[in-house]
């Protein structure tokens, strides 16, 4: 075959392949996907068919492997069996009538019941939160369960690792989970591994991407949960990773960036639900089911505990987007006020409609986000929603630099709040394993209202007039980033 014939044959093959890819993409890409997600993928494939199809094959499925989904189902069935008929909820005239169907929705999606008799303490200060968790490990008497998206051994976290070592020396089982890719990208990953090995804890990587060891899945499916459980009686969860507030990154230090988070210490029956998520993730990574250390019975505490709470797990191990369904249900149920706090705010169409509908209906709707961003693409995608939100009547508060407001929570009226690890973005809805805790209790909401007021004092309000005057190139960047955000 001469060069001219070869060139012609190759050209025909490329054209035919291009056509085949486009036709098959139209048939298979939209299947079981949101229209906006399917459209974004089709746009990528039609612009660059060969590159687009490779990216789609690598990143197009949001599901975990079947064996992991089966383990999740196994744990869910056990939780439902153990908690069947468990009724610890305070039922009185103060309970909003719209809450009961939302509780039932959460129960069906995530298996966890709503349980009463809980107490909670907020830790909005980064260093005090680390100290509280370190002290709690020091007081553990049965076991210590640690699960963080990012866990780092550095000068700030040394006391925590020392507390883990002391717990090991007391003969306690100390189990540690940390996300593989997130930790691998963090400063000091190898140092952290060496320290965990030295002190003798049992530790595993979550969702490891290790193809040469037979561990392969979509590489950006991540376990984003932050959990610490002591003895099954004390549990911490929220938005904070266990790392210095600068994340030890030279660029963050150069810019003077520090993260502001919110962790919550829970006591009461809800801790068993938080621990159940650790048990599920440990089982997924080790095949060891910690039945003896999973107690979903009534907490027998002496202190007055008044909060009703429900753990809502979510992620690609579940059939539905549990956190998104919870958030939207609460947004539509609100009667007076919605205050949202999310560092990465990239809602899907359903959530955007819920928020703007609430604002247009006359509700007080406010959103707290950071003035600056640490992730360029997400930051610009987030900004693309501001005009629509402002026109609908949402008040947007920009937390002043150089602090990154990383807390993740929202309050509905004066009665219900949600706190956890989940951002209000499409990644948290579809690709990340998250934990959310829904709480009913006026005292808890009042504390969060006070916290929101401190945010307000450290923020500047964004107005529509000011936003419309931003540079044209900024608008272009925001629009392009918004398109990429839908590719899930």
C-alpha positions as CSV (number, residue, x, y, z in Angstrom):
1,X,0.0,0.0,0.0
2,X,1.5,3.3,-1.1
3,X,1.5,6.4,1.1
4,X,-1.4,8.0,-0.8
5,X,-3.6,4.9,-0.4
6,X,-2.7,4.6,3.3
7,X,-3.5,8.3,3.9
8,X,-6.9,7.9,2.2
9,X,-7.7,4.8,4.2
10,X,-6.7,6.4,7.4
11,X,-8.7,9.5,6.6
12,X,-11.8,7.4,5.8
13,X,-11.4,5.4,9.1
14,X,-11.1,8.6,11.1
15,X,-14.3,10.1,9.5
16,X,-16.2,6.8,10.0
17,X,-15.0,6.6,13.6
18,X,-16.1,10.1,14.2
19,X,-19.6,9.5,12.9
20,X,-19.9,6.2,14.8
21,X,-18.8,7.9,18.1
22,X,-21.3,10.7,17.6
23,X,-24.2,8.3,16.8
24,X,-23.4,6.0,19.8
25,X,-23.0,9.0,22.1
26,X,-26.5,10.3,21.2
27,X,-27.9,6.8,22.0
28,X,-26.0,5.9,25.2
29,X,-24.9,9.1,26.9
30,X,-28.3,10.5,27.9
31,X,-29.4,7.2,29.5
32,X,-30.1,7.6,33.2
33,X,-28.5,11.1,33.4
34,X,-29.8,14.5,34.0
35,X,-30.5,16.4,30.8
36,X,-27.9,19.1,31.7
37,X,-25.3,16.5,32.4
38,X,-26.0,14.5,29.2
39,X,-25.9,17.8,27.2
40,X,-22.5,18.7,28.7
41,X,-21.0,15.3,27.8
42,X,-22.5,15.4,24.3
43,X,-21.0,18.8,23.8
44,X,-17.6,17.6,24.8
45,X,-17.8,14.5,22.6
46,X,-19.1,16.4,19.6
47,X,-16.4,19.0,19.9
48,X,-13.6,16.4,20.3
49,X,-15.0,13.0,19.5
50,X,-11.9,10.9,20.3
51,X,-10.8,12.8,23.3
52,X,-14.3,13.2,24.5
53,X,-15.2,9.5,24.3
54,X,-12.0,8.6,26.2
55,X,-12.9,11.1,29.0
56,X,-16.5,9.8,29.1
57,X,-15.3,6.1,29.5
58,X,-13.0,7.2,32.3
59,X,-15.4,9.6,34.1
60,X,-18.8,9.0,32.7
61,X,-20.1,6.5,35.3
62,X,-20.8,7.8,38.8
63,X,-21.4,4.3,40.3
64,X,-19.2,2.5,42.7
65,X,-18.3,-1.1,41.8
66,X,-21.2,-3.6,42.4
67,X,-19.6,-5.3,45.4
68,X,-19.4,-2.0,47.3
69,X,-23.0,-1.2,46.5
70,X,-24.0,-4.6,47.8
71,X,-22.1,-4.0,51.0
72,X,-23.9,-0.7,51.4
73,X,-27.3,-2.5,50.9
74,X,-26.3,-5.1,53.4
75,X,-25.5,-2.5,56.1
76,X,-28.8,-0.6,55.3
77,X,-30.9,-3.7,55.7
78,X,-29.2,-4.4,59.1
79,X,-29.8,-0.9,60.3
80,X,-33.5,-1.0,59.3
81,X,-33.9,-4.4,61.1
82,X,-32.2,-3.2,64.3
83,X,-34.1,0.1,64.4
84,X,-37.5,-1.1,63.4
85,X,-40.1,0.5,65.8
86,X,-37.5,2.7,67.4
87,X,-39.3,5.8,68.5
88,X,-37.3,8.3,70.5
89,X,-38.6,11.5,68.9
90,X,-40.1,14.2,70.9
91,X,-43.6,14.8,69.4
92,X,-45.2,18.0,70.4
93,X,-47.0,21.0,69.0
94,X,-43.6,22.7,68.1
95,X,-42.8,20.0,65.6
96,X,-43.5,21.4,62.1
97,X,-46.1,19.3,60.2
98,X,-44.0,19.2,57.1
99,X,-41.0,17.4,58.8
100,X,-42.5,14.0,59.1
101,X,-42.6,13.1,55.4
102,X,-39.0,14.4,55.0
103,X,-37.9,12.1,57.9
104,X,-39.6,9.2,56.1
105,X,-37.9,10.1,52.8
106,X,-34.5,10.1,54.6
107,X,-35.3,6.7,56.2
108,X,-36.1,5.1,52.9
109,X,-33.1,6.6,51.2
110,X,-30.4,6.1,53.8
111,X,-31.9,3.7,56.3
112,X,-31.2,5.8,59.4
113,X,-34.1,6.7,61.8
114,X,-34.8,10.1,63.4
115,X,-33.8,9.7,67.0
116,X,-34.4,12.0,70.0
117,X,-32.5,12.5,73.2
118,X,-29.4,14.1,71.7
119,X,-27.1,17.0,72.6
120,X,-24.8,18.9,70.3
121,X,-22.0,21.4,70.8
122,X,-20.7,23.6,67.9
123,X,-17.0,24.2,67.2
124,X,-16.7,27.0,64.7
125,X,-13.1,27.8,65.8
126,X,-10.6,25.7,63.8
127,X,-8.0,25.3,66.6
128,X,-10.5,24.7,69.4
129,X,-12.2,22.0,67.2
130,X,-8.9,20.2,66.8
131,X,-8.2,20.4,70.5
132,X,-11.7,19.1,71.4
133,X,-11.3,16.1,69.1
134,X,-7.8,15.4,70.6
135,X,-9.2,15.6,74.1
136,X,-12.1,13.2,73.2
137,X,-9.6,10.6,71.9
138,X,-7.7,11.0,75.2
139,X,-10.9,10.1,77.1
140,X,-11.8,7.1,75.0
141,X,-12.1,3.8,76.8
142,X,-13.4,1.3,74.3
143,X,-12.4,2.2,70.7
144,X,-11.5,5.1,68.4
145,X,-12.9,5.5,64.9
146,X,-11.3,8.2,62.7
147,X,-12.4,9.0,59.1
148,X,-11.4,12.1,57.3
149,X,-11.2,13.1,53.7
150,X,-7.8,14.6,54.4
151,X,-5.8,13.5,57.4
152,X,-2.3,15.0,57.8
153,X,0.5,14.7,60.3
154,X,1.9,18.2,60.7
155,X,2.9,20.5,63.5
156,X,-0.7,21.5,64.1
157,X,-2.1,17.9,64.3
158,X,0.8,16.3,66.2
159,X,-1.2,16.3,69.5
160,X,-4.0,14.3,67.8
161,X,-1.6,11.7,66.6
162,X,0.0,11.6,70.1
163,X,-3.5,11.0,71.5
164,X,-4.1,8.1,69.0
165,X,-0.7,6.6,70.0
166,X,-1.7,6.8,73.7
167,X,-5.0,5.1,72.9
168,X,-3.2,2.3,71.2
169,X,-0.9,2.0,74.2
170,X,-4.0,1.7,76.4
171,X,-5.0,-1.3,74.4
172,X,-7.9,0.3,72.5
173,X,-8.7,-0.6,68.9
174,X,-7.9,2.5,66.9
175,X,-9.1,2.4,63.3
176,X,-8.3,5.2,60.7
177,X,-9.7,5.8,57.3
178,X,-8.5,8.6,54.9
179,X,-9.4,9.2,51.3
180,X,-6.6,8.0,48.9
181,X,-6.5,10.7,46.2
182,X,-7.2,13.6,48.5
183,X,-4.5,12.6,51.0
184,X,-2.1,11.7,48.2
185,X,-2.5,15.3,46.8
186,X,-1.9,16.8,50.3
187,X,1.5,18.0,51.6
188,X,3.1,15.4,53.9
189,X,1.2,12.3,52.7
190,X,4.2,9.9,53.1
191,X,5.0,11.4,56.5
192,X,1.4,10.8,57.6
193,X,1.6,7.1,56.4
194,X,4.9,6.6,58.3
195,X,3.4,8.1,61.5
196,X,0.3,5.9,61.3
197,X,2.5,2.9,60.9
198,X,4.8,3.9,63.7
199,X,2.1,4.4,66.3
200,X,0.4,1.1,65.3
201,X,-3.1,2.0,64.4
202,X,-5.2,0.0,61.9
203,X,-5.5,2.2,58.9
204,X,-6.8,2.0,55.3
205,X,-7.1,4.2,52.3
206,X,-10.7,5.0,51.1
207,X,-11.6,4.4,47.5
208,X,-8.0,3.7,46.5
209,X,-7.1,4.2,42.9
210,X,-4.5,1.4,42.5
211,X,-5.0,-0.2,39.1
212,X,-1.9,-2.5,39.4
213,X,-3.4,-3.9,42.6
214,X,-6.8,-4.5,40.9
215,X,-8.4,-1.4,42.5
216,X,-9.8,0.7,39.8
217,X,-12.9,2.9,39.5
218,X,-13.7,6.3,38.2
219,X,-10.8,8.2,39.8
220,X,-12.7,11.2,41.0
221,X,-15.2,9.3,43.1
222,X,-14.1,10.3,46.6
223,X,-15.1,9.7,50.2
224,X,-15.5,13.2,51.5
225,X,-16.8,12.4,55.0
226,X,-15.4,13.7,58.2
227,X,-16.1,11.5,61.2
228,X,-14.7,10.8,64.7
229,X,-16.4,8.4,67.0
230,X,-15.3,7.5,70.5
231,X,-16.8,4.4,72.3
232,X,-20.1,4.8,70.4
233,X,-21.2,7.6,72.8
234,X,-19.4,10.7,71.4
235,X,-19.2,11.6,67.8
236,X,-17.9,14.5,65.8
237,X,-18.8,15.4,62.2
238,X,-18.9,18.5,60.0
239,X,-16.8,20.2,57.4
240,X,-13.3,20.2,58.8
241,X,-10.4,18.1,57.6
242,X,-7.7,17.1,60.1
243,X,-4.9,19.3,58.8
244,X,-3.4,22.7,59.5
245,X,-5.8,25.5,58.5
246,X,-3.5,26.5,55.7
247,X,-3.5,22.9,54.4
248,X,0.3,23.3,54.5
249,X,0.4,24.4,50.9
250,X,3.0,27.0,49.9
251,X,0.6,29.0,47.7
252,X,-2.0,29.2,50.5
253,X,0.6,30.4,52.9
254,X,1.8,32.9,50.3
255,X,-1.7,34.3,49.9
256,X,-2.3,34.1,53.7
257,X,-5.3,31.7,53.2
258,X,-6.8,30.0,56.2
259,X,-9.9,27.7,56.3
260,X,-12.9,28.4,58.6
261,X,-14.9,25.3,59.4
262,X,-17.7,24.0,61.6
263,X,-17.5,20.7,63.5
264,X,-20.2,19.5,65.9
265,X,-19.8,17.2,68.9
266,X,-22.9,15.0,69.3
267,X,-23.9,12.8,72.2
268,X,-26.9,10.5,72.3
269,X,-28.4,7.9,70.0
270,X,-27.4,9.8,66.9
271,X,-23.7,8.8,67.5
272,X,-24.7,5.2,66.6
273,X,-25.9,6.5,63.2
274,X,-22.6,8.4,62.7
275,X,-20.6,5.3,63.7
276,X,-22.7,3.2,61.3
277,X,-21.2,5.2,58.4
278,X,-17.7,4.5,59.6
279,X,-18.6,0.8,60.0
280,X,-19.9,0.8,56.4
281,X,-16.8,2.4,55.0
282,X,-14.5,0.2,57.0
283,X,-16.4,-2.9,55.7
284,X,-16.1,-1.6,52.2
285,X,-12.3,-1.2,52.4
286,X,-11.4,-4.2,54.6
287,X,-14.3,-6.8,54.3
288,X,-14.4,-6.7,58.1
289,X,-17.8,-6.0,59.5
290,X,-17.6,-4.5,63.0
291,X,-20.8,-5.9,64.4
292,X,-19.7,-5.9,68.1
293,X,-18.9,-2.3,67.9
294,X,-22.1,-1.1,66.2
295,X,-24.8,-0.4,68.7
296,X,-28.0,1.2,67.5
297,X,-29.9,0.9,70.8
298,X,-31.1,3.7,73.0
299,X,-28.4,5.8,74.5
300,X,-28.7,5.7,78.3
301,X,-27.3,9.1,79.3
302,X,-28.1,11.1,82.4
303,X,-27.8,14.6,80.9
304,X,-30.9,16.4,79.5
305,X,-30.8,15.9,75.8
306,X,-33.5,17.6,73.7
307,X,-32.4,17.4,70.0
308,X,-34.0,15.1,67.5
309,X,-31.5,14.2,64.8
310,X,-31.2,12.0,61.7
311,X,-28.0,10.9,59.9
312,X,-28.4,11.1,56.1
313,X,-25.6,9.3,54.2
314,X,-25.2,9.9,50.5
315,X,-23.0,9.1,47.6
316,X,-22.5,6.8,44.6
317,X,-23.2,3.7,46.8
318,X,-26.9,4.7,46.9
319,X,-29.4,4.6,44.1
320,X,-30.6,8.2,44.7
321,X,-28.9,11.5,45.5
322,X,-29.9,11.4,49.1
323,X,-28.4,14.8,50.1
324,X,-29.9,16.6,47.2
325,X,-33.4,15.2,47.9
326,X,-33.1,16.1,51.5
327,X,-32.0,19.7,50.7
328,X,-34.7,20.3,48.1
329,X,-37.4,18.9,50.4
330,X,-36.4,21.3,53.1
331,X,-36.1,24.2,50.8
332,X,-39.6,23.7,49.5
333,X,-40.9,23.2,53.1
334,X,-39.6,26.4,54.5
335,X,-42.2,29.0,55.5
336,X,-40.1,32.0,56.6
337,X,-36.3,31.8,56.3
338,X,-33.6,29.9,54.6
339,X,-29.9,30.6,55.3
340,X,-27.3,28.6,53.3
341,X,-23.6,28.3,53.9
342,X,-21.5,26.4,51.4
343,X,-17.9,27.0,50.2
344,X,-18.6,25.4,46.8
345,X,-22.1,26.4,45.5
346,X,-22.8,24.9,42.1
347,X,-26.4,23.7,42.4
348,X,-28.1,21.5,39.9
349,X,-31.3,22.9,38.1
350,X,-33.7,21.4,40.7
351,X,-31.9,23.1,43.7
352,X,-31.6,26.4,41.8
353,X,-35.3,26.3,41.2
354,X,-36.1,25.5,44.8
355,X,-33.9,28.4,46.1
356,X,-35.2,31.0,43.6
357,X,-38.8,29.9,44.1
358,X,-38.5,30.4,47.8
359,X,-37.0,33.9,47.4
360,X,-39.6,34.8,44.8
361,X,-42.3,33.6,47.3
362,X,-41.2,36.3,49.8
363,X,-39.1,34.1,52.1
364,X,-35.9,35.5,53.6
365,X,-33.2,33.6,51.6
366,X,-29.6,34.2,52.2
367,X,-26.4,32.6,51.0
368,X,-22.9,32.7,52.5
369,X,-20.0,32.0,50.3
370,X,-16.3,33.1,50.2
371,X,-15.2,36.3,48.5
372,X,-12.2,34.3,47.0
373,X,-11.8,30.7,45.9
374,X,-9.2,28.0,46.3
375,X,-10.4,26.0,43.3
376,X,-10.4,28.1,40.2
377,X,-12.9,26.1,38.1
378,X,-15.5,25.7,40.9
379,X,-15.0,29.3,42.0
380,X,-15.9,30.6,38.5
381,X,-18.8,28.1,38.0
382,X,-20.2,29.3,41.4
383,X,-20.1,32.9,40.3
384,X,-22.2,32.1,37.2
385,X,-25.3,31.6,39.4
386,X,-25.1,34.9,41.3
387,X,-27.0,37.0,38.8
388,X,-30.0,34.6,38.7
389,X,-30.0,34.4,42.5
390,X,-29.8,38.1,43.0
391,X,-32.6,38.8,40.5
392,X,-34.8,36.3,42.4
393,X,-34.2,38.2,45.7
394,X,-31.6,36.0,47.3
395,X,-29.2,38.0,49.5
396,X,-25.5,36.9,48.9
397,X,-22.8,37.5,51.5
398,X,-19.2,37.2,50.5
399,X,-17.0,36.2,53.4
400,X,-13.9,38.5,53.4
401,X,-10.5,37.3,52.3
402,X,-8.1,35.8,53.2
403,X,-10.4,33.4,55.0
404,X,-12.0,30.5,53.0
405,X,-15.4,29.9,54.6
406,X,-15.5,26.1,54.4
407,X,-18.4,25.4,56.7
408,X,-21.3,23.5,55.3
409,X,-24.7,24.0,56.9
410,X,-28.1,25.6,56.5
411,X,-31.1,26.5,58.6
412,X,-34.8,26.3,57.8
413,X,-37.1,28.7,59.7
414,X,-36.2,28.5,63.4
415,X,-36.6,24.8,63.8
416,X,-34.5,22.6,61.5
417,X,-30.8,22.6,60.5
418,X,-28.5,20.4,58.4
419,X,-24.8,20.1,59.2
420,X,-22.3,17.9,57.6
421,X,-19.6,17.4,54.9
422,X,-21.7,18.0,51.8
423,X,-21.3,21.0,49.7
424,X,-24.2,22.3,47.6
425,X,-22.7,21.3,44.3
426,X,-23.1,18.6,41.8
427,X,-20.0,16.8,42.8
428,X,-21.3,16.4,46.4
429,X,-24.6,15.3,45.1
430,X,-23.4,12.7,42.7
431,X,-19.7,11.8,43.1
432,X,-18.7,12.1,46.8
433,X,-19.6,10.0,49.7
434,X,-21.0,12.5,52.2
435,X,-22.6,12.7,55.7
436,X,-25.4,15.1,56.6
437,X,-27.1,15.3,60.0
438,X,-30.6,16.9,60.1
439,X,-31.4,18.3,63.5
440,X,-34.7,19.6,64.9
441,X,-34.3,21.8,67.9
442,X,-34.9,25.6,68.4
443,X,-31.8,25.9,70.7
444,X,-29.5,24.4,68.1
445,X,-30.9,26.6,65.3
446,X,-30.6,29.6,67.5
447,X,-26.9,28.9,68.0
448,X,-26.5,28.6,64.3
449,X,-28.3,31.9,63.8
450,X,-25.7,33.5,66.1
451,X,-22.9,31.9,64.1
452,X,-24.5,33.2,60.8
453,X,-24.6,36.6,62.4
454,X,-20.8,36.5,62.9
455,X,-20.4,35.5,59.3
456,X,-22.5,38.5,58.3
457,X,-20.2,40.9,60.3
458,X,-17.2,39.5,58.5
459,X,-18.8,39.6,55.0
460,X,-19.8,42.2,52.4
461,X,-23.2,41.9,50.7
462,X,-23.1,41.5,47.0
463,X,-25.6,43.7,45.1
464,X,-27.0,43.2,41.6
465,X,-25.8,46.5,40.4
466,X,-22.3,45.8,41.5
467,X,-22.3,42.3,40.0
468,X,-23.5,43.5,36.6
469,X,-20.5,45.9,36.5
470,X,-18.0,43.1,36.6
471,X,-15.5,42.9,33.7
472,X,-16.6,41.1,30.5
473,X,-13.8,38.6,30.6
474,X,-14.9,37.5,34.1
475,X,-18.4,36.8,32.7
476,X,-16.9,34.7,30.0
477,X,-14.8,32.6,32.5
478,X,-17.9,32.1,34.7
479,X,-20.0,30.9,31.8
480,X,-17.4,28.4,30.5
481,X,-16.8,27.1,34.0
482,X,-20.5,26.6,34.5
483,X,-20.6,24.3,31.4
484,X,-17.8,22.1,32.8
485,X,-19.5,21.8,36.1
486,X,-22.3,19.8,34.6
487,X,-20.0,17.1,33.3
488,X,-20.7,14.4,36.0
